Amino acid sequence: MGGIIWVIIVGFIAGLIARWLMPGPKNPQGFILTTVLGIVGAFLATFIGQAIGHYSLDQGAGFITATIGAVVVLFIWHRLVASGVIKG
């Protein structure tokens, strides 16, 4: 149970930092979407890190790489909203 709470806290902080680094009018707003942004960024960073051999299969992304992953997810979000694929 403590692990889930830790993931939510780290995801929220990573999402906040990503939104601060990439401001935009169509950013996901609210606690839940910011947390989801950070958690998805952490999963993306873990997947890429394991694929290139930086992490072993039992390791996850750290806080910094989770933030970088959240920035990448937010960049993709901005591109999809800008191109009209999704409505922000």
N, C-alpha and C positions, 0 to 999 in steps of 0.2 A: 504494500500500500504506500509506503514511504517513497518508493521508486517512481510511482505514478505522479505523486505530488511534485517530486523533484523535476520530472520531465516537463510538467506543466509550468513550473516556475522558470526553468531555463528556456523553454519555448517562448514564454511571454516576454522575457527580457531580450532574447534574440530577435523576436518580432518587433519589439519597440525600437531596438537599435537599427534594424533594417529599415523601418519606416522613417526613422530620423535621418539615416544616410541617403535614402531615396524618397524625398517628399513628393507628393503628387496629389492632385485633387480627387483621383479615383482610387486611392489606396483603400484596402480593406480596413474598416473601422470597428472599434469595439474590442472588448477583452477577449472574446471567444475567437474572432477572426485573427486578431494579432497573435494569440497563442497558437492557433492552427498554422499560421504563417511560419512561426518559429519552429514548430514541431516538424512540419513538412520540410523546412530547410535543413533541419538536423538529419532527417531520414535521407534526404538527397545527398548531403555531405557524407553520411555514413556509407551509402551505396557507392558513391564515386570513390571514396577512400578505400573501400574494400576491393573495388574493381581494379584499382591501380596498384594495390598491394601495400598501401600506407597503413591500413588497419587490418588486424586479423579478423576472423569471422566472429569472434566473441567480443570485439571492441566496437564502441560507438563513437560518434563524432564528439569532439570537445565543444566547449562553449564558443570559442572563436570560429571554428569551422561551421558550427551550427548557424552562427550569425552570417557568415559568408554564404552559406546555403540559402538562408532566408533572403538575402539580398538578391541572389540569383532567381529565386522563386518570384520575388517582387518585380524584378526586371522582366521576367516572362509574363507576369500579370499585366504590366504596363504595355508590353508589346501586343498582347491579345486585346486589351481594351482599346488601344490606339488604332488597331486594324479593324475593330468592330466585330471581332469574332465573339466576344462576350460583352455584355453591357455592364459597366461598372457602376 
